[in-house]
Amino acid sequence: MTGLRKHLAASAAISGTMILSVFMGIQPAAAQTPSVCAPQDKLSAKLGSQYGEAISAEGVDGNGNLVQVYSSPDTGSWTIAVTLPGGPSCIVSSGEGWSDRQLADVPKPARRPDLAS
């Protein structure tokens, strides 16, 4: 295959992939909103000073990441941040209307036998 044919074939493949991704609703990485990441202490301080949010819940996910929910009882704003082991904290979602009410009547999910230890 000549250089021109290789170039045309590669261009066609890239164009086809881009068209397919548009129809499938996939956005190129460059078009996605970048995450806000910072050291955990700085992110916590910024959320506190700018939005009045403080940590209201936290836990460790299956990958060892620390997941934290920051919320403000005064405004109802909330932010969810994930801290990678040894890495930065990144905001993954935020919004309004957070409620800290306890859902005592909601049954706890049963343990899956394959996960029981």
MDAnalysis code that builds the backbone (N, CA, C; Angstrom):
import MDAnalysis as mda
import numpy as np

u = mda.Universe.empty(351, n_residues=117, atom_resindex=np.repeat(np.arange(117), 3), trajectory=True)
u.add_TopologyAttr("name", ["N", "CA", "C"] * 117)
u.add_TopologyAttr("resid", np.arange(1, 118))
u.add_TopologyAttr("resname", ["MET", "THR", "GLY", "LEU", "ARG", "LYS", "HIS", "LEU", "ALA", "ALA", "SER", "ALA", "ALA", "ILE", "SER", "GLY", "THR", "MET", "ILE", "LEU", "SER", "VAL", "PHE", "MET", "GLY", "ILE", "GLN", "PRO", "ALA", "ALA", "ALA", "GLN", "THR", "PRO", "SER", "VAL", "CYS", "ALA", "PRO", "GLN", "ASP", "LYS", "LEU", "SER", "ALA", "LYS", "LEU", "GLY", "SER", "GLN", "TYR", "GLY", "GLU", "ALA", "ILE", "SER", "ALA", "GLU", "GLY", "VAL", "ASP", "GLY", "ASN", "GLY", "ASN", "LEU", "VAL", "GLN", "VAL", "TYR", "SER", "SER", "PRO", "ASP", "THR", "GLY", "SER", "TRP", "THR", "ILE", "ALA", "VAL", "THR", "LEU", "PRO", "GLY", "GLY", "PRO", "SER", "CYS", "ILE", "VAL", "SER", "SER", "GLY", "GLU", "GLY", "TRP", "SER", "ASP", "ARG", "GLN", "LEU", "ALA", "ASP", "VAL", "PRO", "LYS", "PRO", "ALA", "ARG", "ARG", "PRO", "ASP", "LEU", "ALA", "SER"])
u.atoms.positions = np.array([
    [0.850, -1.167, 0.000],
    [0.000, 0.000, 0.000],
    [0.901, 1.237, 0.000],
    [0.555, 2.204, -0.841],
    [1.376, 3.405, -0.908],
    [1.097, 4.298, 0.282],
    [1.944, 5.290, 0.485],
    [1.789, 6.206, 1.607],
    [0.461, 6.941, 1.556],
    [0.036, 7.354, 0.346],
    [-1.228, 8.069, 0.202],
    [-2.395, 7.164, 0.564],
    [-2.358, 5.913, 0.131],
    [-3.445, 4.981, 0.433],
    [-3.513, 4.689, 1.938],
    [-2.355, 4.553, 2.566],
    [-2.339, 4.337, 4.014],
    [-2.962, 5.525, 4.742],
    [-2.610, 6.725, 4.287],
    [-3.140, 7.935, 4.895],
    [-4.658, 8.004, 4.723],
    [-5.155, 7.705, 3.528],
    [-6.587, 7.735, 3.264],
    [-7.317, 6.676, 4.095],
    [-6.741, 5.502, 4.215],
    [-7.359, 4.436, 5.005],
    [-7.435, 4.828, 6.476],
    [-6.367, 5.411, 6.981],
    [-6.356, 5.848, 8.374],
    [-7.365, 6.970, 8.596],
    [-7.448, 7.911, 7.664],
    [-8.413, 9.000, 7.769],
    [-9.845, 8.478, 7.749],
    [-10.108, 7.511, 6.898],
    [-11.446, 6.925, 6.821],
    [-11.801, 6.215, 8.127],
    [-10.845, 5.505, 8.696],
    [-11.095, 4.796, 9.955],
    [-11.380, 5.775, 11.082],
    [-10.606, 6.847, 11.157],
    [-10.814, 7.850, 12.198],
    [-12.156, 8.540, 12.008],
    [-12.494, 8.900, 10.779],
    [-13.774, 9.551, 10.506],
    [-14.932, 8.638, 10.864],
    [-14.818, 7.376, 10.512],
    [-15.871, 6.415, 10.830],
    [-16.070, 6.264, 12.323],
    [-14.975, 6.227, 13.059],
    [-15.050, 6.114, 14.516],
    [-15.705, 7.348, 15.122],
    [-15.360, 8.521, 14.624],
    [-15.950, 9.758, 15.142],
    [-17.445, 9.815, 14.846],
    [-17.840, 9.433, 13.647],
    [-19.263, 9.442, 13.287],
    [-20.024, 8.452, 14.155],
    [-19.476, 7.265, 14.336],
    [-20.108, 6.254, 15.172],
    [-20.246, 6.746, 16.608],
    [-19.222, 7.414, 17.128],
    [-19.290, 7.896, 18.506],
    [-20.350, 8.969, 18.672],
    [-20.577, 9.788, 17.652],
    [-21.624, 10.809, 17.724],
    [-22.987, 10.140, 17.813],
    [-23.210, 9.107, 16.990],
    [-24.494, 8.407, 17.017],
    [-24.692, 7.630, 18.314],
    [-23.637, 7.210, 18.945],
    [-23.743, 6.452, 20.185],
    [-23.755, 7.367, 21.404],
    [-23.595, 8.681, 21.206],
    [-23.638, 9.618, 22.316],
    [-22.336, 9.723, 23.083],
    [-21.256, 9.274, 22.518],
    [-19.956, 9.333, 23.179],
    [-19.300, 10.655, 22.800],
    [-18.841, 11.378, 23.798],
    [-18.160, 12.637, 23.539],
    [-16.660, 12.440, 23.606],
    [-15.924, 13.126, 22.739],
    [-14.470, 13.054, 22.835],
    [-14.007, 13.602, 24.179],
    [-12.909, 13.087, 24.670],
    [-12.395, 13.500, 25.977],
    [-12.190, 15.002, 26.050],
    [-11.768, 15.614, 24.965],
    [-11.514, 17.054, 24.976],
    [-12.794, 17.852, 25.192],
    [-13.957, 17.294, 24.828],
    [-15.212, 18.010, 24.966],
    [-15.835, 17.826, 26.339],
    [-15.320, 16.908, 27.132],
    [-15.880, 16.662, 28.445],
    [-15.359, 17.687, 29.440],
    [-16.187, 17.999, 30.441],
    [-15.777, 18.940, 31.471],
    [-14.693, 18.302, 32.323],
    [-13.567, 18.976, 32.480],
    [-12.503, 18.391, 33.291],
    [-12.879, 18.387, 34.768],
    [-12.377, 17.414, 35.500],
    [-12.614, 17.334, 36.936],
    [-11.774, 18.377, 37.654],
    [-12.294, 18.830, 38.787],
    [-11.526, 19.727, 39.640],
    [-10.840, 18.850, 40.668],
    [-9.524, 18.875, 40.686],
    [-8.742, 18.057, 41.608],
    [-7.773, 18.936, 42.394],
    [-7.563, 18.561, 43.638],
    [-6.644, 19.290, 44.513],
    [-6.303, 18.377, 45.683],
    [-5.268, 18.715, 46.438],
    [-5.016, 17.957, 47.668],
    [-6.276, 17.998, 48.546],
    [-6.554, 16.916, 49.256],
    [-7.797, 16.789, 50.013],
    [-8.012, 17.935, 50.990],
    [-6.971, 18.351, 51.705],
    [-7.134, 19.431, 52.681],
    [-7.491, 20.757, 52.015],
    [-6.920, 21.032, 50.848],
    [-7.217, 22.277, 50.135],
    [-8.632, 22.248, 49.558],
    [-9.036, 21.099, 49.015],
    [-10.380, 20.975, 48.467],
    [-11.419, 21.145, 49.578],
    [-11.181, 20.508, 50.719],
    [-12.084, 20.605, 51.859],
    [-12.202, 22.055, 52.333],
    [-11.075, 22.747, 52.428],
    [-11.078, 24.143, 52.872],
    [-11.828, 25.031, 51.876],
    [-11.639, 24.806, 50.597],
    [-12.304, 25.608, 49.559],
    [-13.813, 25.386, 49.580],
    [-14.241, 24.128, 49.719],
    [-15.672, 23.849, 49.773],
    [-16.299, 24.455, 51.023],
    [-15.539, 24.476, 52.115],
    [-16.029, 25.088, 53.348],
    [-16.147, 26.589, 53.238],
    [-15.115, 27.241, 52.724],
    [-15.126, 28.702, 52.665],
    [-16.038, 29.239, 51.565],
    [-16.104, 28.560, 50.435],
    [-16.884, 29.081, 49.313],
    [-18.357, 28.673, 49.364],
    [-18.641, 27.465, 49.858],
    [-20.017, 26.962, 49.817],
    [-20.584, 26.618, 51.196],
    [-19.782, 26.728, 52.242],
    [-20.251, 26.381, 53.572],
    [-20.462, 24.890, 53.750],
    [-19.791, 24.084, 52.932],
    [-19.953, 22.635, 52.977],
    [-18.902, 22.000, 53.881],
    [-19.314, 20.950, 54.570],
    [-18.415, 20.160, 55.409],
    [-18.711, 18.688, 55.134],
    [-17.781, 17.820, 55.486],
    [-17.977, 16.386, 55.255],
    [-19.163, 15.904, 56.089],
    [-20.135, 15.287, 55.403],
    [-21.308, 14.755, 56.101],
    [-21.378, 13.237, 56.008],
    [-20.609, 12.651, 55.111],
    [-20.555, 11.191, 54.986],
    [-19.292, 10.823, 54.232],
    [-18.761, 9.644, 54.532],
    [-17.584, 9.171, 53.803],
    [-17.480, 7.661, 53.922],
    [-16.767, 7.080, 52.975],
    [-16.540, 5.643, 52.981],
    [-15.474, 5.293, 51.957],
    [-15.024, 4.062, 52.001],
    [-14.000, 3.588, 51.071],
    [-14.670, 2.647, 50.078],
    [-14.450, 2.891, 48.776],
    [-15.063, 2.029, 47.774],
    [-14.214, 0.785, 47.532],
    [-14.674, -0.075, 46.646],
    [-14.007, -1.341, 46.368],
    [-12.622, -1.207, 45.773],
    [-12.289, -0.031, 45.247],
    [-10.963, 0.196, 44.673],
    [-10.003, 0.854, 45.657],
    [-10.454, 1.062, 46.904],
    [-9.596, 1.694, 47.898],
    [-9.620, 3.206, 47.852],
    [-10.540, 3.793, 47.091],
    [-10.670, 5.247, 47.014],
    [-11.550, 5.743, 48.156],
    [-11.208, 6.876, 48.717],
    [-12.015, 7.506, 49.749],
    [-13.081, 8.354, 49.063],
    [-14.345, 8.048, 49.318],
    [-15.465, 8.800, 48.743],
    [-16.048, 9.656, 49.860],
    [-16.142, 10.972, 49.624],
    [-16.635, 11.884, 50.645],
    [-17.782, 12.728, 50.103],
    [-18.792, 12.890, 50.937],
    [-19.907, 13.772, 50.616],
    [-19.760, 15.005, 51.491],
    [-19.691, 16.154, 50.852],
    [-19.672, 17.437, 51.549],
    [-21.069, 18.024, 51.362],
    [-21.626, 18.600, 52.412],
    [-22.939, 19.224, 52.267],
    [-23.060, 20.413, 53.204],
    [-24.008, 21.275, 52.865],
    [-24.296, 22.446, 53.690],
    [-25.730, 22.350, 54.178],
    [-25.941, 22.269, 55.496],
    [-27.309, 22.224, 56.010],
    [-28.054, 23.543, 55.791],
    [-27.318, 24.626, 55.617],
    [-27.940, 25.935, 55.428],
    [-28.472, 26.136, 54.010],
    [-27.700, 25.704, 53.009],
    [-28.095, 25.952, 51.616],
    [-28.594, 24.697, 50.895],
    [-28.266, 23.518, 51.423],
    [-28.651, 22.277, 50.746],
    [-27.719, 21.903, 49.612],
    [-26.641, 22.672, 49.415],
    [-25.686, 22.320, 48.356],
    [-24.870, 21.112, 48.799],
    [-24.373, 20.346, 47.822],
    [-23.573, 19.164, 48.134],
    [-22.536, 18.933, 47.048],
    [-21.476, 18.242, 47.436],
    [-20.383, 17.889, 46.534],
    [-19.916, 16.488, 46.896],
    [-19.658, 15.673, 45.889],
    [-19.079, 14.350, 46.113],
    [-17.675, 14.369, 45.533],
    [-16.706, 13.993, 46.357],
    [-15.307, 13.964, 45.932],
    [-14.738, 12.571, 46.169],
    [-13.832, 12.173, 45.304],
    [-13.151, 10.889, 45.430],
    [-11.663, 11.163, 45.557],
    [-11.055, 10.566, 46.579],
    [-9.621, 10.708, 46.801],
    [-8.952, 9.383, 46.483],
    [-8.040, 9.400, 45.525],
    [-7.297, 8.206, 45.162],
    [-6.241, 7.920, 46.213],
    [-5.909, 6.648, 46.445],
    [-4.862, 6.345, 47.430],
    [-3.563, 7.077, 47.067],
    [-3.093, 7.914, 47.963],
    [-1.860, 8.659, 47.738],
    [-1.984, 9.751, 46.699],
    [-3.213, 10.057, 46.279],
    [-3.372, 11.031, 45.209],
    [-4.271, 12.182, 45.581],
    [-4.685, 12.927, 44.585],
    [-5.521, 14.097, 44.842],
    [-6.980, 13.710, 45.083],
    [-7.746, 14.678, 45.551],
    [-9.202, 14.550, 45.663],
    [-9.798, 15.222, 44.443],
    [-10.757, 14.555, 43.816],
    [-11.388, 15.098, 42.618],
    [-12.897, 15.145, 42.809],
    [-13.496, 16.259, 42.433],
    [-14.945, 16.404, 42.493],
    [-15.544, 15.591, 41.352],
    [-16.489, 14.710, 41.696],
    [-17.133, 13.897, 40.668],
    [-18.577, 14.308, 40.429],
    [-19.180, 15.029, 41.393],
    [-20.553, 15.488, 41.216],
    [-20.862, 16.549, 42.263],
    [-21.831, 17.405, 41.957],
    [-22.279, 18.404, 42.917],
    [-23.691, 18.826, 42.545],
    [-24.383, 19.423, 43.503],
    [-25.745, 19.840, 43.209],
    [-26.391, 20.538, 44.379],
    [-27.714, 20.565, 44.347],
    [-28.491, 21.240, 45.375],
    [-29.564, 20.304, 45.903],
    [-30.125, 20.653, 47.043],
    [-31.233, 19.901, 47.606],
    [-30.828, 18.691, 48.417],
    [-29.649, 18.716, 49.022],
    [-29.193, 17.580, 49.829],
    [-30.034, 17.481, 51.094],
    [-30.372, 16.263, 51.467],
    [-31.132, 16.021, 52.689],
    [-30.390, 14.999, 53.532],
    [-30.231, 15.304, 54.820],
    [-29.554, 14.388, 55.738],
    [-30.532, 13.510, 56.499],
    [-31.779, 13.471, 56.080],
    [-32.769, 12.689, 56.830],
    [-32.398, 11.213, 56.816],
    [-32.685, 10.578, 57.907],
    [-32.397, 9.153, 58.050],
    [-33.541, 8.350, 57.452],
    [-33.207, 7.343, 56.721],
    [-34.204, 6.480, 56.095],
    [-34.300, 5.183, 56.882],
    [-34.772, 5.278, 58.118],
    [-34.797, 4.133, 59.029],
    [-35.676, 3.001, 58.507],
    [-36.720, 3.326, 57.756],
    [-37.641, 2.299, 57.276],
    [-37.160, 1.597, 56.007],
    [-36.073, 2.064, 55.434],
    [-35.562, 1.446, 54.218],
    [-34.748, 0.212, 54.610],
    [-35.144, -0.967, 54.109],
    [-34.390, -2.173, 54.489],
    [-32.981, -2.154, 53.916],
    [-32.074, -2.704, 54.681],
    [-30.698, -2.815, 54.218],
    [-30.626, -3.920, 53.176],
    [-29.787, -3.743, 52.155],
    [-29.671, -4.798, 51.147],
    [-29.063, -6.062, 51.747],
    [-29.546, -7.195, 51.268],
    [-29.018, -8.476, 51.748],
    [-27.600, -8.647, 51.221],
    [-26.763, -9.300, 52.004],
    [-25.397, -9.581, 51.569],
    [-25.434, -10.631, 50.486],
    [-24.670, -10.419, 49.466],
    [-24.547, -11.428, 48.423],
    [-23.676, -12.546, 48.934],
    [-24.118, -13.806, 48.756],
    [-23.327, -14.940, 49.278],
    [-21.917, -14.981, 48.726],
    [-21.714, -14.528, 47.479],
    [-20.380, -14.587, 46.891],
    [-19.456, -13.512, 47.468],
    [-20.007, -12.536, 48.200],
    [-19.184, -11.472, 48.802],
    [-19.009, -11.674, 50.298],
    [-19.771, -12.583, 50.886],
    [-19.680, -12.810, 52.330],
    [-18.309, -13.353, 52.693],
    [-17.778, -12.877, 53.792],
    [-16.460, -13.380, 54.204],
    [-16.516, -13.994, 55.559],
])
